[in-house]
Amino acid sequence: MRIEAGGLRIRDYAPTDRTFLADGLEEILKEKAKTAAEQEIDPAPGWGNSYASFLLKSARKSGGIGLVATVEGTRAGFAFGAPDIGVPTWMRKSARFSRRCQILEVHVATDFRKMPIGRLLIRELERRFTLRGYDWMVASYHRGHRFEEGLYCRCGFTVNSVGVAKWLTKAPSRRNRHTARR
């Protein structure tokens, strides 16, 4: 748990945050649908709760991290990360893939977007995964969503064909990467 200046606090996700999580996920879907189709598409009723269940189960099952940002007691954003769940179990055992983690979701409530909450949530995920021994972080995002791309780029991520990626520790040289697999 870390407390930042200006009444901003980042803490671990708690079960009492479930409604905030579901509402935030529905807001994300509406924003992404607007960007993709240039029109507002309402999510199916309960979509946020379904996705919240999936997100929580994925994070819990894989040893992930859930964070909530509050500003003077008001929930302002959340972030979830996990060891890369998109990599098959047999690949995670290799030196090349075993130290990779993934950002599952980052959201900042509309009223708090002028504050650096998204960056602080991502930095806290980076810090915690680095302490656990991970050295490579990836995230996928909706291509047309400029807020997300800008956020990740400001946090030092590099855009690639499937999303964004960042070395959490010094990137190994090409020679060291090949010897690590042996």
C-alpha positions as CSV (number, residue, x, y, z in Angstrom):
1,M,0.0,0.0,0.0
2,R,1.4,3.4,-1.0
3,I,0.1,6.9,-0.2
4,E,0.8,9.6,-2.8
5,A,0.6,13.4,-2.5
6,G,-2.7,15.3,-2.9
7,G,-4.9,12.8,-1.1
8,L,-4.3,10.1,-3.8
9,R,-3.9,6.6,-2.3
10,I,-3.3,3.3,-4.1
11,R,-4.3,0.2,-2.3
12,D,-5.1,-3.5,-2.9
13,Y,-8.4,-4.4,-4.4
14,A,-11.0,-5.4,-1.8
15,P,-14.3,-7.3,-2.3
16,T,-16.2,-4.1,-1.4
17,D,-14.8,-2.6,-4.7
18,R,-16.9,-5.0,-6.9
19,T,-19.6,-2.5,-7.9
20,F,-17.0,0.2,-8.7
21,L,-15.1,-2.4,-10.8
22,A,-18.3,-3.5,-12.7
23,D,-19.3,0.1,-13.4
24,G,-15.8,1.0,-14.6
25,L,-15.7,-2.0,-17.0
26,E,-19.1,-1.0,-18.5
27,E,-17.8,2.6,-19.0
28,I,-14.7,1.1,-20.7
29,L,-16.9,-0.9,-23.1
30,K,-19.0,2.2,-24.0
31,E,-15.9,4.3,-24.7
32,K,-14.3,1.6,-26.8
33,A,-17.5,1.0,-28.8
34,K,-17.8,4.8,-29.5
35,T,-14.2,4.9,-30.7
36,A,-14.6,1.8,-32.9
37,A,-17.9,2.5,-34.5
38,E,-18.2,6.3,-34.1
39,Q,-21.4,5.6,-32.2
40,E,-22.5,4.7,-28.7
41,I,-23.4,1.0,-28.2
42,D,-24.9,0.1,-24.9
43,P,-23.4,-3.0,-23.4
44,A,-25.7,-5.9,-22.5
45,P,-27.2,-5.6,-19.0
46,G,-24.8,-7.1,-16.5
47,W,-21.8,-7.2,-18.9
48,G,-19.7,-5.3,-16.4
49,N,-20.4,-7.9,-13.7
50,S,-19.6,-10.8,-16.0
51,Y,-16.3,-9.2,-17.1
52,A,-15.5,-8.3,-13.4
53,S,-16.0,-12.0,-12.5
54,F,-13.7,-13.1,-15.3
55,L,-11.1,-10.5,-14.4
56,L,-11.1,-11.3,-10.7
57,K,-11.0,-15.1,-11.3
58,S,-8.1,-14.7,-13.8
59,A,-6.1,-12.5,-11.5
60,R,-6.7,-14.7,-8.4
61,K,-6.1,-18.0,-10.2
62,S,-2.7,-16.8,-11.6
63,G,-1.4,-14.9,-8.6
64,G,-2.3,-11.5,-10.1
65,I,-2.5,-8.1,-8.5
66,G,-5.5,-5.9,-8.2
67,L,-5.2,-2.2,-7.3
68,V,-7.6,0.6,-6.6
69,A,-6.8,4.3,-6.5
70,T,-8.8,6.6,-4.3
71,V,-8.7,10.4,-4.1
72,E,-9.7,11.6,-0.6
73,G,-11.7,8.5,-0.1
74,T,-13.5,8.4,-3.5
75,R,-12.7,5.5,-5.8
76,A,-10.9,7.0,-8.9
77,G,-9.4,4.1,-10.8
78,F,-8.3,0.5,-10.8
79,A,-5.7,-1.7,-12.5
80,F,-5.3,-5.5,-12.7
81,G,-2.2,-7.4,-13.7
82,A,-1.2,-11.1,-13.7
83,P,1.6,-13.4,-14.8
84,D,1.0,-13.6,-18.6
85,I,-2.1,-15.8,-18.8
86,G,-2.0,-15.8,-22.6
87,V,1.1,-18.0,-22.6
88,P,0.5,-21.8,-22.3
89,T,1.8,-23.5,-19.1
90,W,4.5,-25.5,-20.9
91,M,5.9,-22.2,-22.4
92,R,6.0,-20.5,-18.9
93,K,8.5,-23.1,-17.8
94,S,11.1,-21.9,-20.4
95,A,13.5,-19.1,-19.4
96,R,12.3,-16.9,-22.2
97,F,8.6,-16.7,-21.2
98,S,8.6,-17.4,-17.4
99,R,9.3,-13.8,-16.4
100,R,6.6,-12.1,-18.4
101,C,3.5,-10.4,-16.8
102,Q,0.5,-8.8,-18.3
103,I,-1.7,-5.8,-17.6
104,L,-5.2,-7.1,-17.8
105,E,-7.1,-3.8,-17.4
106,V,-6.5,-0.2,-16.3
107,H,-9.3,2.3,-15.8
108,V,-9.5,5.9,-14.5
109,A,-13.0,7.3,-13.8
110,T,-13.8,10.2,-16.1
111,D,-13.9,12.8,-13.4
112,F,-10.2,12.0,-12.5
113,R,-8.6,11.8,-15.9
114,K,-6.7,15.1,-15.5
115,M,-4.7,13.5,-12.6
116,P,-1.8,11.1,-13.1
117,I,-3.8,8.2,-11.7
118,G,-3.3,5.8,-14.6
119,R,0.4,6.3,-14.6
120,L,0.7,5.7,-10.9
121,L,-1.4,2.5,-11.1
122,I,0.8,1.2,-13.9
123,R,4.0,2.1,-12.0
124,E,2.7,0.3,-8.9
125,L,2.0,-2.8,-11.0
126,E,5.5,-2.6,-12.4
127,R,7.0,-2.2,-9.0
128,R,5.1,-5.2,-7.5
129,F,5.9,-7.5,-10.5
130,T,9.5,-6.4,-10.4
131,L,9.7,-7.4,-6.8
132,R,8.3,-10.8,-7.7
133,G,11.0,-11.3,-10.3
134,Y,9.2,-10.4,-13.5
135,D,11.2,-8.5,-16.1
136,W,8.9,-8.0,-19.1
137,M,5.4,-6.5,-19.0
138,V,2.9,-6.6,-21.9
139,A,-0.6,-5.2,-22.4
140,S,-3.1,-5.2,-25.3
141,Y,-5.4,-2.3,-25.9
142,H,-8.0,-1.2,-28.4
143,R,-6.0,0.5,-31.3
144,G,-8.4,3.4,-31.8
145,H,-8.3,4.4,-28.1
146,R,-5.9,7.3,-28.0
147,F,-6.1,7.7,-24.2
148,E,-4.8,4.1,-23.7
149,E,-2.0,4.4,-26.2
150,G,-0.9,7.7,-24.8
151,L,-1.0,6.4,-21.3
152,Y,1.2,3.4,-22.0
153,C,3.7,5.4,-24.1
154,R,4.0,8.0,-21.2
155,C,4.8,5.0,-19.0
156,G,7.7,3.9,-21.2
157,F,5.9,1.1,-23.2
158,T,6.7,0.5,-26.8
159,V,3.9,-0.1,-29.3
160,N,4.2,-3.4,-31.2
161,S,1.9,-5.5,-33.5
162,V,-0.2,-6.9,-30.7
163,G,-0.2,-4.2,-28.1
164,V,2.5,-2.6,-26.0
165,A,5.5,-4.0,-24.1
166,K,8.2,-2.8,-21.7
167,W,11.2,-4.2,-20.0
168,L,10.9,-3.8,-16.2
169,T,14.6,-4.5,-15.7
170,K,17.4,-3.8,-18.1
171,A,16.8,-5.6,-21.4
172,P,19.2,-8.5,-21.8
173,S,21.5,-8.3,-24.8
174,R,20.7,-10.6,-27.7
175,R,23.6,-12.8,-26.8
176,N,22.4,-13.2,-23.2
177,R,18.8,-14.0,-24.3
178,H,20.1,-17.0,-26.4
179,T,22.2,-18.4,-23.6
180,A,19.4,-18.1,-21.1
181,R,17.3,-20.6,-23.1
182,R,20.0,-23.3,-22.9
